[in-house]
């Protein structure tokens, strides 16, 4: 897949690295027996998008810094695979934070995976993989591997966890994100015994690209009070978003299955206070219930990078046990013959977005280390939304009604 300036490229990579001061054992024989079973695609109950919005908002609220950008879908795929190895209170905490029990999340993400594909002007590709360390100290549960093969189509590989393994993991991410994430890990922790990876690549063109005369310089008022002159793009949209303290719009990509959504707080509102006031229910209602009003929309070109460690965020959201060497229960995943316990060590999330006249390119990578919308008639009324001060934005899946990415542009 070529990276084109007319393309939208969203790439998300999610890694889970397992540690315990031990490694893998019977996995060699187990992996010979793991072949994906055909799992029926179930009909969603309609609540999934709202629950993912809730998870996305909570992640964003706990990750506030300059220009945060997160991929809740990537996090869900990786932690969903990881949760299949959790038990007891560790599993209960993860289910509470993610907003799904493990079985329901498996089924829903499997349904989303089955619906992905390629149409004219749009490609959505997702890949999952699991690397196991070849060491007799780790006994991996076959049911854990089988579930991830069945519901996540996770490729399985057993290796020595050396420099070759590191290169293989990074190459997997690079390939499945079309080069947007060339490297997810600089090194493997010496205690790592397993790595679970999700890579997501979405490419599409704007339904209507910006003409050169629609691009002009304009001041953007940063959150800190400074002002910067940036290139702004103007268009006319017909999906207007509004509530008591927000105006915004949706701009579609080709095929109208995906859209860029922007939420602008009322003037004088601190962007941090606005994000803190958001709820999943409010966000879902705002983005999924646009008004058919002609909207003169102006937004800046973007090129932003963001990096954050999510370990403390996930603990604060309610799953601290998964990070506890003493309390974590990943017994459904594996056990160490030595008696050492397996727990999450750290979670690192990195993202990038570039948005211009022709489309958007974005990427996200997450490493979790564990230790052992046909044209409508023009309405009479109009609105104007100018994103010349901090705002929230999303890349929105209009079919499944869920955010692939959510971020804040507060300092350009």
C-alpha positions as CSV (number, residue, x, y, z in Angstrom):
1,X,0.0,0.0,0.0
2,X,1.6,3.3,-1.1
3,X,1.4,6.3,1.2
4,X,-0.4,8.9,-1.0
5,X,-1.0,12.5,-0.2
6,X,-4.6,11.9,-1.2
7,X,-4.9,9.1,1.2
8,X,-6.0,8.8,4.8
9,X,-3.7,6.4,6.6
10,X,-4.5,5.5,10.2
11,X,-2.2,3.0,11.7
12,X,-2.5,1.6,15.1
13,X,-0.1,-0.9,16.7
14,X,-0.7,-2.5,20.0
15,X,1.8,-4.7,21.8
16,X,1.6,-6.7,25.0
17,X,4.9,-8.0,26.4
18,X,4.7,-10.6,29.1
19,X,7.3,-11.0,31.8
20,X,7.9,-13.2,34.9
21,X,11.6,-13.8,35.0
22,X,10.7,-17.0,33.0
23,X,9.9,-18.1,29.5
24,X,7.9,-20.6,27.3
25,X,7.7,-24.4,27.6
26,X,5.0,-26.6,26.2
27,X,4.1,-23.9,23.7
28,X,6.2,-25.7,21.0
29,X,3.8,-28.6,21.0
30,X,0.8,-26.5,21.7
31,X,1.3,-24.3,18.7
32,X,1.3,-27.3,16.4
33,X,-2.2,-27.9,17.5
34,X,-3.5,-24.4,17.2
35,X,-5.4,-23.8,14.0
36,X,-8.1,-21.1,13.9
37,X,-11.7,-22.4,14.1
38,X,-14.4,-20.7,12.1
39,X,-16.3,-18.6,14.6
40,X,-19.8,-17.3,13.7
41,X,-20.1,-13.5,13.3
42,X,-22.6,-12.3,15.8
43,X,-24.9,-9.3,15.4
44,X,-23.9,-6.4,17.8
45,X,-26.6,-5.3,20.3
46,X,-26.0,-1.7,19.4
47,X,-24.5,-0.6,22.7
48,X,-20.9,-1.4,21.7
49,X,-20.1,2.0,20.1
50,X,-21.3,3.9,23.2
51,X,-19.2,1.7,25.5
52,X,-16.1,2.2,23.4
53,X,-16.8,6.0,23.5
54,X,-16.9,5.8,27.2
55,X,-13.6,4.0,27.3
56,X,-12.1,6.5,24.8
57,X,-13.2,9.5,26.9
58,X,-11.8,8.0,30.1
59,X,-8.5,7.3,28.5
60,X,-8.3,10.8,27.1
61,X,-9.2,12.4,30.4
62,X,-6.5,10.5,32.2
63,X,-3.9,11.2,29.5
64,X,-4.1,15.0,29.4
65,X,-0.9,16.7,28.3
66,X,-0.1,18.7,25.2
67,X,-1.9,17.5,22.1
68,X,-2.9,14.0,23.3
69,X,-3.9,11.5,20.7
70,X,-5.1,7.9,21.4
71,X,-6.4,4.9,19.6
72,X,-9.0,3.2,21.8
73,X,-9.6,0.5,19.2
74,X,-6.0,-0.5,19.2
75,X,-5.9,-0.6,23.0
76,X,-9.0,-2.8,23.0
77,X,-7.7,-5.3,20.6
78,X,-4.4,-5.8,22.5
79,X,-5.9,-5.7,26.0
80,X,-8.7,-7.9,24.7
81,X,-6.2,-10.6,23.7
82,X,-4.4,-10.1,27.0
83,X,-7.6,-10.3,29.0
84,X,-8.3,-13.8,27.7
85,X,-5.4,-14.9,29.9
86,X,-6.6,-13.1,33.0
87,X,-8.7,-14.7,35.8
88,X,-10.3,-13.8,39.1
89,X,-10.3,-10.2,40.3
90,X,-7.6,-9.3,37.7
91,X,-10.1,-10.3,34.9
92,X,-13.0,-8.5,36.7
93,X,-11.0,-5.3,36.9
94,X,-10.0,-5.4,33.2
95,X,-13.6,-6.1,32.2
96,X,-14.7,-3.1,34.2
97,X,-12.2,-0.7,32.7
98,X,-12.7,-1.9,29.2
99,X,-16.5,-1.9,29.5
100,X,-16.9,-5.4,28.2
101,X,-16.7,-8.9,29.6
102,X,-14.1,-10.9,27.8
103,X,-16.5,-13.1,25.8
104,X,-18.6,-10.1,24.6
105,X,-15.4,-8.2,23.6
106,X,-14.0,-11.2,21.8
107,X,-17.3,-11.5,19.8
108,X,-17.5,-7.8,19.0
109,X,-13.9,-7.4,17.9
110,X,-14.2,-10.6,15.8
111,X,-17.3,-9.1,14.1
112,X,-15.4,-5.8,13.4
113,X,-12.4,-7.8,12.1
114,X,-14.7,-9.8,9.8
115,X,-16.2,-6.6,8.4
116,X,-12.8,-5.0,7.4
117,X,-11.7,-5.0,3.8
118,X,-11.1,-2.8,0.8
119,X,-13.4,-0.7,-1.4
120,X,-12.6,2.0,-4.0
121,X,-10.7,4.7,-2.2
122,X,-10.7,3.0,1.2
123,X,-8.7,0.3,2.9
124,X,-9.0,-1.0,6.5
125,X,-6.6,-3.7,7.5
126,X,-5.9,-5.2,10.9
127,X,-3.4,-7.8,12.0
128,X,-2.7,-9.5,15.4
129,X,0.3,-11.6,16.4
130,X,1.6,-13.4,19.5
131,X,5.3,-14.1,20.1
132,X,6.3,-16.7,22.7
133,X,9.7,-17.1,24.2
134,X,11.2,-20.6,23.7
135,X,12.0,-21.4,27.3
136,X,11.0,-24.5,29.4
137,X,10.0,-22.4,32.4
138,X,6.8,-21.1,30.8
139,X,3.8,-23.3,30.4
140,X,1.3,-21.6,28.1
141,X,-2.5,-22.4,28.3
142,X,-3.7,-23.9,25.0
143,X,-7.2,-22.4,25.5
144,X,-5.6,-18.9,25.7
145,X,-3.8,-19.4,22.3
146,X,-6.9,-21.0,20.7
147,X,-9.3,-18.2,21.8
148,X,-6.9,-15.6,20.3
149,X,-6.5,-17.6,17.1
150,X,-10.3,-18.0,16.8
151,X,-11.5,-14.5,17.6
152,X,-8.4,-12.3,16.8
153,X,-6.9,-14.4,14.0
154,X,-3.7,-14.0,15.9
155,X,-0.6,-15.5,14.3
156,X,1.6,-17.5,16.7
157,X,5.3,-17.6,16.7
158,X,7.8,-19.1,19.2
159,X,11.3,-17.6,19.2
160,X,14.4,-17.1,21.3
161,X,13.5,-13.5,22.2
162,X,16.8,-12.2,20.8
163,X,17.6,-9.4,18.4
164,X,16.0,-11.4,15.6
165,X,12.7,-11.5,17.6
166,X,12.8,-7.8,18.1
167,X,13.3,-7.2,14.4
168,X,10.5,-9.6,13.6
169,X,8.1,-7.8,15.9
170,X,9.1,-4.4,14.5
171,X,8.9,-5.6,10.9
172,X,5.4,-7.0,11.6
173,X,4.3,-3.6,12.9
174,X,6.0,-1.7,10.1
175,X,4.4,-4.0,7.4
176,X,0.9,-3.9,8.8
177,X,1.0,-0.1,9.3
178,X,2.3,0.6,5.9
179,X,5.5,2.0,7.4
180,X,3.8,4.6,9.6
181,X,5.1,2.8,12.7
182,X,8.6,1.7,11.7
183,X,9.6,0.6,15.2
184,X,7.4,-0.2,18.2
185,X,10.1,-1.5,20.6
186,X,13.8,-0.4,20.8
187,X,14.6,-3.5,22.9
188,X,13.0,-6.5,24.6
189,X,13.0,-6.5,28.4
190,X,15.3,-9.4,29.6
191,X,12.3,-10.8,31.5
192,X,9.9,-10.7,28.6
193,X,8.3,-14.1,27.7
194,X,5.4,-13.1,25.4
195,X,4.5,-10.2,23.1
196,X,0.9,-9.7,21.8
197,X,0.7,-7.3,18.9
198,X,-2.2,-5.5,17.2
199,X,-1.5,-3.4,14.1
200,X,-4.3,-1.3,12.4
201,X,-4.0,0.5,9.0
202,X,-6.8,2.6,7.6
203,X,-6.4,4.5,4.3
204,X,-9.0,6.6,2.6
205,X,-9.5,9.8,0.7
206,X,-11.7,12.8,1.6
207,X,-15.1,12.5,-0.1
208,X,-14.4,16.1,-1.3
209,X,-10.8,17.3,-1.3
210,X,-9.9,20.9,-0.6
211,X,-9.1,23.1,-3.6
212,X,-6.0,25.3,-3.4
213,X,-8.1,28.4,-3.0
214,X,-9.7,26.9,0.1
215,X,-6.4,26.9,2.0
216,X,-5.2,30.1,3.7
217,X,-3.2,31.4,6.6
218,X,-5.0,32.2,9.8
219,X,-4.1,32.6,13.5
220,X,-4.6,29.7,15.9
221,X,-4.9,30.6,19.6
222,X,-3.0,28.0,21.6
223,X,-4.1,26.8,25.0
224,X,-1.2,28.6,26.7
225,X,-2.3,32.0,25.4
226,X,0.2,32.2,22.5
227,X,-0.9,32.7,18.9
228,X,0.5,30.9,15.8
229,X,-0.2,31.5,12.1
230,X,-1.1,28.2,10.5
231,X,-2.5,26.9,7.2
232,X,-6.3,26.6,7.5
233,X,-8.6,24.6,5.2
234,X,-12.2,25.7,4.5
235,X,-15.1,23.7,3.2
236,X,-18.9,23.4,3.4
237,X,-20.2,20.5,5.3
238,X,-23.8,19.3,6.1
239,X,-23.3,17.3,9.4
240,X,-23.5,20.0,12.1
241,X,-22.8,19.0,15.7
242,X,-24.1,21.0,18.7
243,X,-25.0,20.7,22.3
244,X,-25.2,23.2,25.2
245,X,-21.4,24.0,25.1
246,X,-20.1,22.5,21.8
247,X,-20.3,23.2,18.1
248,X,-18.6,21.1,15.5
249,X,-19.0,19.1,12.3
250,X,-18.3,15.8,10.5
251,X,-16.3,15.7,7.3
252,X,-16.6,12.4,5.4
253,X,-14.0,10.3,3.7
254,X,-14.8,8.5,0.4
255,X,-17.6,6.0,0.8
256,X,-18.9,7.9,3.9
257,X,-18.2,4.9,6.2
258,X,-15.7,7.0,8.1
259,X,-15.5,10.7,9.0
260,X,-13.4,13.3,10.7
261,X,-15.3,14.8,13.6
262,X,-14.4,18.1,15.3
263,X,-15.8,19.4,18.6
264,X,-15.2,23.0,19.5
265,X,-16.0,24.2,23.0
266,X,-17.7,27.5,23.4
267,X,-15.4,30.4,23.5
268,X,-13.7,31.1,26.9
269,X,-13.9,27.4,27.9
270,X,-10.6,25.9,29.0
271,X,-9.9,22.8,26.9
272,X,-8.9,20.7,29.9
273,X,-12.2,21.6,31.7
274,X,-14.1,20.7,28.5
275,X,-12.5,17.3,28.2
276,X,-13.1,16.7,31.9
277,X,-16.8,17.4,31.3
278,X,-17.1,14.9,28.5
279,X,-18.8,11.5,29.0
280,X,-19.0,8.6,26.7
281,X,-22.8,9.1,26.4
282,X,-22.4,12.8,25.6
283,X,-19.7,12.1,23.0
284,X,-21.6,9.3,21.4
285,X,-24.8,11.5,21.1
286,X,-22.9,14.4,19.7
287,X,-21.1,12.5,16.9
288,X,-23.9,10.1,16.0
289,X,-26.8,12.7,15.9
290,X,-25.6,15.4,13.5
291,X,-28.1,18.1,12.3
292,X,-28.5,18.6,8.5
293,X,-27.4,22.2,8.5
294,X,-25.1,23.9,6.0
295,X,-21.9,24.5,7.9
296,X,-18.9,26.6,6.8
297,X,-16.1,24.7,8.4
298,X,-12.5,25.8,8.8
299,X,-9.8,23.6,10.3
300,X,-6.0,23.7,10.5
301,X,-3.6,21.4,8.8
302,X,-2.1,19.1,11.5
303,X,1.1,17.3,12.0
304,X,1.4,16.1,15.6
305,X,3.3,13.5,17.5
306,X,2.3,12.2,21.0
307,X,3.7,9.7,23.5
308,X,2.4,8.7,26.9
309,X,2.8,5.8,29.3
310,X,-0.6,4.4,30.1
311,X,0.2,2.2,33.0
312,X,-0.8,4.7,35.7
313,X,-3.8,5.7,33.6
314,X,-5.1,2.1,33.5
315,X,-4.4,1.7,37.2
316,X,-6.3,4.9,37.9
317,X,-9.2,3.8,35.7
318,X,-9.6,0.7,37.9
319,X,-7.3,-2.2,36.9
320,X,-4.3,-1.9,39.3
321,X,-4.2,-5.6,40.1
322,X,-3.0,-6.4,36.6
323,X,0.1,-4.4,37.3
324,X,0.8,-6.0,40.7
325,X,3.5,-8.7,40.9
326,X,1.8,-10.0,44.0
327,X,-1.8,-9.9,43.0
328,X,-2.0,-10.2,39.2
329,X,-3.8,-13.4,38.0
330,X,-2.9,-14.3,34.4
331,X,-3.3,-18.0,35.1
332,X,-5.5,-18.5,32.0
333,X,-2.6,-17.3,29.9
334,X,0.4,-19.2,31.3
335,X,2.3,-20.1,34.4
336,X,6.0,-20.2,35.3
337,X,7.4,-23.6,36.5
338,X,9.6,-21.5,38.8
339,X,6.6,-20.2,40.6
340,X,7.2,-16.6,39.5
341,X,4.1,-14.5,38.7
342,X,3.1,-12.8,35.5
343,X,2.0,-9.2,35.6
344,X,1.9,-6.1,33.5
345,X,5.0,-3.9,33.8
346,X,4.3,-0.8,31.7
347,X,2.1,0.4,28.8
348,X,3.6,2.8,26.2
349,X,1.4,4.5,23.6
350,X,2.7,6.6,20.7
351,X,0.7,8.3,18.0
352,X,1.2,10.6,14.9
353,X,-1.2,12.4,12.7
354,X,-0.8,14.5,9.6
355,X,-3.9,16.2,8.1
356,X,-3.9,18.2,4.9
357,X,-6.0,19.1,1.8
358,X,-6.2,15.6,0.4
359,X,-6.7,13.5,3.5
360,X,-5.1,12.3,6.7
361,X,-2.2,10.1,7.8
362,X,-2.1,8.9,11.3
363,X,-0.4,6.2,13.3
364,X,-0.5,4.7,16.8
365,X,1.6,2.2,18.6
366,X,1.2,0.8,22.1
367,X,3.5,-1.5,23.9
368,X,2.4,-3.4,27.1
369,X,5.2,-5.0,28.9
370,X,4.3,-7.8,31.4
371,X,6.7,-9.3,33.8
372,X,6.9,-13.4,34.7
373,X,-22.8,9.9,5.4
374,X,-26.4,11.2,-1.2
375,X,-26.2,14.9,-1.2
376,X,-29.0,16.7,0.7
377,X,-31.0,19.7,-0.3
378,X,-29.4,22.8,1.0
379,X,-31.0,23.9,4.2
380,X,-32.0,27.6,4.7
381,X,-30.1,28.1,7.9
382,X,-26.3,28.0,8.1
383,X,-23.6,27.7,10.8
384,X,-19.9,28.5,10.9
385,X,-17.3,26.5,12.8
386,X,-13.8,27.8,12.9
387,X,-11.2,25.6,14.6
388,X,-8.9,28.5,15.6
389,X,-8.6,27.6,19.2
390,X,-8.2,24.2,21.1
391,X,-10.7,21.5,20.0
392,X,-11.3,17.8,20.3
393,X,-11.2,15.6,17.2
394,X,-11.9,12.0,16.2
395,X,-11.6,9.6,13.3
396,X,-15.1,8.1,13.5
397,X,-16.2,4.7,12.2
398,X,-19.7,5.6,10.9
399,X,-20.7,1.9,10.4
400,X,-19.9,0.7,13.9
401,X,-20.4,4.1,15.5
402,X,-17.1,4.1,17.4
403,X,-13.9,6.2,17.5
404,X,-10.8,4.8,15.9
405,X,-8.8,7.8,17.2
406,X,-9.6,10.5,19.7
407,X,-7.4,13.5,20.3
408,X,-7.1,17.2,21.4
409,X,-5.4,19.9,19.3
410,X,-4.5,22.5,21.9
411,X,-1.1,23.8,20.8
412,X,0.0,24.2,17.2
